[in-house]
Amino acid sequence: MAAPSESLQQKLREWTYELGGPGTRERLEKLTAPRNEFGVDPYGFDVDFATAAVAPFAWLYRKYFRVTLHGIERVPADGRVLLIANHSGQLPFDAAMIEVALLLEMDPPRIARALVERWVPTLPFVSPFFARIGQVVGTPENCRRLLAADEALLVFPEGVRGLNKLFSERYKLRSFSSGFMRLALEANAPIVPIGVVGAEEQAPALVDLKPLARMLGIPALPITPYLLPLPLPVHYHIYFGEPLRFTGSPDADDAELERQAGEVQAAVQGLVNQGLAERPGVFL
Amino acid sequence: MIGPEPAAPAPLPGPVLVTGIAGNLGRALAKQLHLETTVIGVDRRPFHDRPKDVEHHQLDLRKARVDDLFRRRRPEALIHLGIAHDPRMPFSEAHSFNVVGTQKILELCVRHGVKKVVVLSSANVYGPLPNNSNFLAEETPLMAADRFSGVRDLIELDMYAQSFVWRHPEVETVILRPCNIVGPTVRNAPSNYLRLARPLTVMGFDPMIQLIHEADVASALLQALRPGSRGVYNVVGPGEVPLSAVMRELGREPVPVPDFLLRPTLRRLFQAGVISFPPEELDHLQYLCVVDGSRAQRELGWAPRFSLRETIRSVLP
């Protein structure tokens, strides 16, 4: 990937500091990911690049989606943790907003490593961009390694099934896959449930043209009243729940893991329901 | 008070037979190895600039005379580098040379009571696959042939060596899988690619890559030769770095071309015999084939000596 010129990166970084509010620069400078003389960590995460790249998302966060946080202090300041959230909105702006929240609203900031789908590395430009901002392919091996290194993993157990829900199914969580639970038990990592409210209305999909999507080799082809799944200026509310700790064997049979994953799903659904009850309106 | 002296490294075994010694890596190895033990080289190529005390036998591994050599010289150990990676070599010949040659020489080791065997494989057996984990451990299935049949030989050889490890517990066998080997004398695909002033890259891709200096591979082979280790080890250099950063460090001007143009063009040129770069090798410019080398560092007590910057710059004249 042709790196944007250094002066552009510098401008973007200034923009990030401005959008983040006073003290942002000092806070972000506390991020000391292990990096080599070429500025990247072994996964390809580049703090300087990420601070620049986050600027447009920070703008969306502050000015467009006007994200309101509830309970961010429940995210542990350090140590391994799994952040488990509902997924919606056709395009994964929910992931971006959670990551911006951890970056700009925590002191010291935390990098959330979102797990991306296994086909993402085949996408030109997207693949190196994601790597430079700290995202990894969601293989169990990657997750184990990152948790062992006391990193924060952002997981959407609904996957694309949640992301590409139709408008008529909004805020009805798809059943959580239980893979994250095995990882949490193995690594003895706490789970912070996250409920995102607002994203379901950002791109109301009326139909999903599945056969055409298959032909194009993409996971879904949602059609909104204005055709493209571009986000509307909805008001985001992100609710962080109390960390949950589970005990048990990671090798327990699937039924037991699914039961525990169901508990997390219920916690996330609870946060979503709370957010729906408390918000004054979709756009307000 | 002075603490206990650090344990001296276990001594190297007696005469060591080195196949493929006349190659660039073989020569780098011979330079280090002959200072500590007796080196017997076998290669079907002549060995130029051979150190005086290294004997060389210009032989094909599949020939009966190799058996005579074992009988006469009684090697205690084998380092097997005799693997050809020439994409232009006809398939049947490459298979016979690499796989049959390996089987023959390992059988001879059993018959003649060789105590230690080190086989050089490659991290390419895992293959650059889009859904690879960021760091591949030694247990990762060898899936490279899924996308590129040209590496079938290499995988077959690696698997044969693995089965040899457990079929012959009396022979202490080590398989090393180094990442991309580079160096001043190395002429393999990655080194040659990095020597291009305007290398083609795949537009929109910039994978993390691993390079290792040829002298570091030689020292890893030497370390694996010491008694006490057995099994499969990934061997990596001093770290991971984006391909674009390597290009910048070397002052290259990459020419990005979209995959949908580059791949078919290369395929046609390769089939016409114009270039010797199989189109499937483009995967290395797109996807991760990065391995976890921590087991070798922990269990072999080996570490690379060249820094990341030195390793990258080693391809320069």
Interface residues (C-beta under 8 A of the other chain):
Chain A: M1 A2 A3 N36 E37 F38 G39 V40 P42 Y43 G44 R118 W119 P121 T122 L123 P124 F125 V126 S127 P128 A131 V136 V137 T139 E141 N142 R145
Chain B: P130 N131 N132 S133 N134 F135 A137 V202 M203 G204 F205 D206 P207 M208 G239 E240 V241 P242 S244 A245 E249 P256 P258 D259 Q286 Y287 L288 V290 L308 R309
